[in-house]
Amino acid sequence: MLLLKKFRIRGHSMEPFIKNNSIVFASGIPYLFKNPKVNDIVVFKDKEGKTLIKRITRNKKDRYFVAGDNKGDSLDSRQLGDISKRQVIGKVIYKL
């Protein structure tokens, strides 16, 4: 379980909320006793193992549709499909 980890943002998919080259901190603790919910910003691994950061926009059971805030420049569930809770590393809890 991820207690707290720092991630550097590479890209523009979460702009304007999180800008390219920003630092965010994520933790798995918020999801110990409850599931991710709509509007949470999560760090997750895609099927190839690449780490991505997106906002949850829909959920069905343990499947989550994630999307970047910058729809014109985002690799997200529109291309990748839904993600599972198992793919979620943690919730973004702080940004610099």
Backbone as CSV, one residue per row, in Angstrom:
resi,resn,N_x,N_y,N_z,CA_x,CA_y,CA_z,C_x,C_y,C_z
1,MET,0.834,-1.178,0.000,0.000,0.000,0.000,0.880,1.244,0.000
2,LEU,0.470,2.196,-0.771,1.218,3.443,-0.916,0.847,4.404,0.204
3,LEU,1.797,4.702,1.097,1.538,5.665,2.168,1.560,7.084,1.629
4,LEU,2.659,7.459,0.980,2.770,8.781,0.373,3.904,8.729,-0.635
5,LYS,3.619,9.173,-1.843,4.649,9.174,-2.886,4.524,10.428,-3.724
6,LYS,5.678,10.929,-4.152,5.738,12.124,-4.982,5.770,11.715,-6.453
7,PHE,5.017,12.447,-7.285,4.996,12.224,-8.731,5.175,13.563,-9.441
8,ARG,5.979,13.566,-10.499,6.121,14.757,-11.336,5.217,14.581,-12.555
9,ILE,4.440,15.598,-12.830,3.508,15.568,-13.963,4.271,15.855,-15.243
10,ARG,4.081,14.974,-16.212,4.689,15.138,-17.538,3.564,15.185,-18.555
11,GLY,3.229,16.356,-19.004,2.177,16.497,-20.006,1.134,17.511,-19.582
12,HIS,0.172,17.704,-20.467,-0.828,18.756,-20.290,-2.235,18.220,-20.049
13,SER,-2.388,16.919,-19.853,-3.723,16.327,-19.814,-4.567,16.767,-18.618
14,MET,-3.950,17.211,-17.524,-4.728,17.622,-16.354,-4.802,19.145,-16.199
15,GLU,-4.342,19.877,-17.207,-4.440,21.337,-17.153,-5.879,21.771,-17.351
16,PRO,-6.319,22.826,-16.698,-5.520,23.794,-15.967,-5.295,23.447,-14.487
17,PHE,-5.950,22.417,-13.961,-5.848,22.118,-12.532,-4.435,21.724,-12.115
18,ILE,-3.785,20.853,-12.881,-2.402,20.450,-12.603,-1.588,20.720,-13.861
19,LYS,-0.620,21.584,-13.742,0.175,21.999,-14.904,1.354,21.060,-15.153
20,ASN,1.820,21.053,-16.402,2.987,20.278,-16.792,4.165,20.617,-15.876
21,ASN,4.896,19.609,-15.455,6.085,19.720,-14.613,5.780,20.011,-13.146
22,SER,4.505,19.998,-12.757,4.133,20.172,-11.352,4.462,18.903,-10.575
23,ILE,4.468,19.040,-9.260,4.665,17.906,-8.358,3.353,17.652,-7.627
24,VAL,2.963,16.373,-7.536,1.791,16.000,-6.723,2.204,14.887,-5.763
25,PHE,1.469,14.787,-4.669,1.670,13.709,-3.708,0.403,12.868,-3.679
26,ALA,0.586,11.561,-3.698,-0.551,10.637,-3.692,-0.387,9.642,-2.559
27,SER,-1.534,9.141,-2.082,-1.540,8.166,-0.993,-2.613,7.112,-1.247
28,GLY,-2.320,5.880,-0.847,-3.296,4.803,-0.927,-4.187,4.729,0.308
29,ILE,-3.834,5.451,1.360,-4.590,5.401,2.613,-6.070,5.760,2.434
30,PRO,-6.415,6.791,1.639,-7.844,7.111,1.496,-8.697,5.955,0.984
31,TYR,-8.088,4.964,0.320,-8.858,3.862,-0.254,-8.736,2.564,0.541
32,LEU,-8.233,2.648,1.758,-8.176,1.456,2.610,-9.572,0.950,2.967
33,PHE,-10.474,1.874,3.297,-11.797,1.490,3.777,-12.942,1.979,2.911
34,LYS,-12.635,2.679,1.837,-13.687,3.111,0.911,-13.136,3.121,-0.505
35,ASN,-14.026,3.078,-1.448,-13.652,3.034,-2.859,-13.442,4.431,-3.417
36,PRO,-12.650,4.534,-4.489,-12.534,5.818,-5.181,-13.909,6.287,-5.638
37,LYS,-14.061,7.609,-5.736,-15.351,8.155,-6.152,-15.167,9.191,-7.257
38,VAL,-16.266,9.548,-7.879,-16.267,10.539,-8.952,-15.636,11.837,-8.442
39,ASN,-14.799,12.432,-9.252,-14.036,13.663,-9.027,-12.729,13.449,-8.282
40,ASP,-12.465,12.253,-7.753,-11.139,11.982,-7.185,-10.116,12.010,-8.315
41,ILE,-8.948,12.565,-8.031,-7.829,12.488,-8.968,-6.947,11.365,-8.475
42,VAL,-6.718,10.383,-9.351,-6.008,9.169,-8.951,-4.762,8.937,-9.793
43,VAL,-3.803,8.273,-9.165,-2.626,7.762,-9.839,-2.895,6.282,-10.066
44,PHE,-2.679,5.807,-11.288,-2.942,4.399,-11.595,-1.962,3.901,-12.640
45,LYS,-1.905,2.596,-12.769,-1.084,1.959,-13.809,-2.007,1.495,-14.925
46,ASP,-1.661,1.830,-16.172,-2.447,1.309,-17.287,-2.041,-0.139,-17.544
47,LYS,-2.622,-0.755,-18.548,-2.370,-2.173,-18.816,-0.929,-2.465,-19.220
48,GLU,-0.212,-1.454,-19.718,1.195,-1.627,-20.073,2.123,-1.299,-18.911
49,GLY,1.567,-0.874,-17.786,2.374,-0.554,-16.614,2.808,0.898,-16.516
50,LYS,2.323,1.742,-17.417,2.653,3.164,-17.385,1.829,3.852,-16.297
51,THR,2.471,4.730,-15.531,1.793,5.460,-14.463,1.129,6.705,-15.042
52,LEU,-0.167,6.866,-14.774,-0.941,8.002,-15.265,-1.699,8.645,-14.108
53,ILE,-2.058,9.911,-14.288,-2.848,10.642,-13.296,-4.041,11.247,-14.021
54,LYS,-5.241,10.882,-13.563,-6.480,11.360,-14.183,-7.556,11.529,-13.124
55,ARG,-8.665,12.140,-13.548,-9.827,12.344,-12.683,-10.867,11.263,-12.985
56,ILE,-11.455,10.700,-11.937,-12.543,9.733,-12.126,-13.796,10.520,-12.495
57,THR,-14.405,10.169,-13.627,-15.608,10.875,-14.065,-16.865,10.019,-13.961
58,ARG,-16.696,8.686,-13.939,-17.840,7.768,-13.770,-17.351,6.503,-13.101
59,ASN,-18.261,5.835,-12.410,-17.904,4.518,-11.881,-19.100,3.584,-11.931
60,LYS,-18.785,2.307,-12.121,-19.769,1.228,-12.096,-19.127,0.089,-11.336
61,LYS,-19.651,-0.201,-10.161,-19.078,-1.233,-9.284,-17.613,-0.924,-9.053
62,ASP,-16.709,-1.814,-9.441,-15.276,-1.576,-9.240,-14.561,-1.210,-10.529
63,ARG,-15.275,-0.574,-11.454,-14.692,-0.105,-12.709,-14.839,1.413,-12.749
64,TYR,-13.776,2.087,-13.204,-13.757,3.546,-13.181,-13.391,4.100,-14.542
65,PHE,-14.159,5.092,-14.992,-13.851,5.816,-16.216,-13.048,7.031,-15.785
66,VAL,-11.809,7.149,-16.288,-10.939,8.258,-15.918,-10.685,9.127,-17.137
67,ALA,-10.565,10.433,-16.892,-10.336,11.368,-17.988,-9.456,12.509,-17.509
68,GLY,-8.685,13.048,-18.442,-7.909,14.241,-18.148,-8.816,15.460,-18.208
69,ASP,-8.469,16.491,-17.468,-9.251,17.732,-17.497,-9.132,18.431,-18.851
70,ASN,-8.009,18.247,-19.523,-7.772,18.829,-20.840,-8.143,17.773,-21.887
71,LYS,-9.408,17.698,-22.237,-9.920,16.630,-23.100,-9.219,16.550,-24.456
72,GLY,-8.714,17.681,-24.947,-8.049,17.696,-26.246,-6.645,17.116,-26.226
73,ASP,-6.083,16.900,-25.042,-4.702,16.409,-24.938,-4.593,15.408,-23.795
74,SER,-5.378,14.328,-23.865,-5.387,13.374,-22.765,-5.555,11.945,-23.268
75,LEU,-4.636,11.086,-22.831,-4.779,9.648,-23.031,-5.514,9.143,-21.795
76,ASP,-6.751,8.697,-21.979,-7.573,8.328,-20.825,-8.509,7.182,-21.187
77,SER,-9.579,7.007,-20.445,-10.477,5.867,-20.658,-11.135,5.863,-22.030
78,ARG,-11.159,6.989,-22.709,-11.700,6.996,-24.068,-10.865,6.105,-24.979
79,GLN,-9.550,6.019,-24.709,-8.669,5.152,-25.474,-8.319,3.865,-24.719
80,LEU,-8.133,3.969,-23.409,-7.655,2.849,-22.594,-8.758,1.948,-22.064
81,GLY,-9.979,2.450,-22.031,-11.065,1.722,-21.387,-11.082,2.008,-19.892
82,ASP,-12.058,1.445,-19.205,-12.177,1.648,-17.760,-10.984,1.018,-17.048
83,ILE,-10.716,1.523,-15.839,-9.676,0.915,-15.008,-10.352,0.240,-13.815
84,SER,-9.642,-0.688,-13.201,-10.171,-1.372,-12.024,-9.564,-0.760,-10.764
85,LYS,-10.190,-1.029,-9.631,-9.649,-0.548,-8.360,-8.244,-1.099,-8.148
86,ARG,-7.996,-2.284,-8.636,-6.682,-2.914,-8.501,-5.583,-2.099,-9.197
87,GLN,-5.919,-1.361,-10.240,-4.936,-0.546,-10.962,-4.623,0.762,-10.250
88,VAL,-5.502,1.193,-9.341,-5.332,2.469,-8.661,-4.221,2.361,-7.617
89,ILE,-3.246,3.246,-7.727,-2.139,3.305,-6.786,-2.504,4.164,-5.582
90,GLY,-3.157,5.296,-5.849,-3.509,6.190,-4.757,-4.271,7.409,-5.242
91,LYS,-4.684,8.190,-4.281,-5.420,9.426,-4.518,-4.445,10.597,-4.393
92,VAL,-4.538,11.546,-5.337,-3.733,12.759,-5.245,-4.291,13.572,-4.082
93,ILE,-3.427,13.853,-3.102,-3.894,14.563,-1.909,-3.282,15.951,-1.775
94,TYR,-2.232,16.237,-2.573,-1.603,17.545,-2.495,-0.870,17.823,-3.798
95,LYS,-0.914,19.079,-4.237,-0.156,19.475,-5.439,0.636,20.723,-5.140
96,LEU,1.825,20.785,-5.742,2.679,21.974,-5.593,2.567,22.841,-6.818
